[in-house]
Structures are given as C-alpha cells and as structure tokens.
Amino acid sequence: MVVVALGLLLGGCGERATSVERKPAYESLGELPEELDADGTTIRVGDPHAPVTLRLYEDPRCPYCEEYEQTGGGPAARDRTLRRTVVTEYTLASFLDDRVGGSGSKKAVNALRAALEEGKFAEYHAVLYENQPEEIVDGFTDAYLLELASEVEGLRVPAFDSAVKTMKYRDFVTRSEKAYEQAGSDPRGPGTPTAVINGNRVSEEYSGILYDEVAFDRLLGAVEKDPEAWEEYEPMSEDMD
C-alpha cells in the first residue's frame, strides 16, 4: 500500500536537475547546526539553506514517533540532513501526559530544550528515541533523562543537569504544546508524528510513507528535484508557522 501511495504522490514528478554546488556533508549529528527559531518554539536542525524543509510534530512518549525515528522515515531524513539536502524543524508536543497520565513528555521536552542550549539537541533527540520507554510506563523521569544524557559526550554539564531537575524550560514546554495544537484545523493538534514538507503536509491518507524508510527517502528526493510536484497538495495553515 505504501508503494502505491508513493506512486500517487510522485505521479508526473520530473527529474529536474540542479546545478547548485553542495557543501561537504556533515560527518555526524554532533556537527549539525541547531537553533531555536524566532517563534520561540521551532527547533531547527541542519543547513538552513537546504532545498527541502521537513517540519516534524512529535511527542517524546509517542510510540509511532519512535517507529518513525527508528525504522521509518527518520533514518532517511537524518541522512539527508547530514548531506545538507534537508533541514529539519521540530515542534515538540507533550499532550500524552494528559491523555495517559504522568509527566514524561513534558520532562523530555524540557530536557531536549536544555540539550539545545548546550548544542546537543540532535544527538540527545536520537538517544531518547533509541531508549524510549513504553508509552504507558511514563518512564522519562529526571533520573532516566540524566542517565541517557550521559550517552551524549559533553552534555552532562551542571547547567544541563540543573535544567532537567528544575524544569527550567517549562514555559517552552507550554508554548511548544500550544504551537502543536494550533497546527492545522483540529484543536487537539495534527497528531504525532506529522510531517510537513516545504509547507505541505503528508496527509493522513499517505501517512504510511512515514514508516517506510525507502519510500520516505524517495519522497524527499523527489521534492528536492522538483518542488512543483508538491503543489497539488494543500498546505497547512500559515498560522502554524
């Protein structure tokens, strides 16, 4: 079904060549530039001049986000981010705490924001999804978040540890959740994971592509080669940006 859907998405997509000279690829996640956008909620990772912008809406506790990040489109997106053809923008939700109980989503989003402050967001984000507890367990405790941070070289500095223990970025957590809820037409938010490519959302009808690494890689490559092929899909509201 994913292959068929991809064919529909890319029907008529040309092979437009590009003469833009690419800079050398980043060698690791640790080399990726990362910054907080002026909107105060979007975390941008990668070359800001990349031809494809991938916006992701994720909740750290969401098992579908873990599937995307580990075995779905995530590896393809990371590879293209390293190769400077994709810049990835994250909006971090925390609604699962209210739906299934606990505070793990909020704590993880706070910790991710603290990692950004140390220039370690991309690396820590990868570690969290590699070690995501079961959704119902609410396992992203302070202790576990700090334990996982030890796997990222240079992250366990006093400022980071303090930020995790005190929920220093709780205001960011609240604003980020609100930004998620305002994305699209559903007041509850678009669902996680949701991917928006160059301003156009991968619709629910084709969401299976998010869990197929090869198909998602082909989609990103097609958008890079021929951005106009993406015009037939309705963009999400500008209010989300």
Salt bridges, closest charged atoms under 4 A:
GLU15 OE1 - LYS225 NZ 3.30
GLU35 OE2 - ARG44 NH1 3.03
ASP37 OD1 - ARG44 NH2 2.49
ASP47 OD2 - ARG84 NH1 3.23
GLU58 OE1 - HIS125 NE2 2.86
GLU69 OE1 - ARG78 NH1 2.71
GLU69 OE2 - HIS125 NE2 3.79
ASP79 OD2 - ARG83 NH2 2.81
GLU89 OE2 - ARG44 NE 2.98
GLU89 OE1 - ARG55 NH2 3.28
ASP97 OD1 - ARG61 NH1 2.81
ASP97 OD2 - LYS106 NZ 3.58
ASP98 OD1 - LYS106 NZ 3.79
GLU117 OE1 - ARG113 NH1 2.69
ASP138 OD1 - ARG61 NH1 3.36
ASP142 OD1 - LYS107 NZ 3.05
ASP161 OD1 - ARG156 NE 2.73
ASP186 OD2 - ARG188 NH2 3.07
ASP217 OD1 - ARG80 NE 2.73
GLU224 OE2 - ARG22 NH2 3.09
GLU224 OE1 - ARG80 NH1 3.35
ASP226 OD1 - ARG16 NH2 3.47
GLU228 OE1 - ARG16 NH2 3.47
ASP241 OD1 - ARG55 NE 3.84
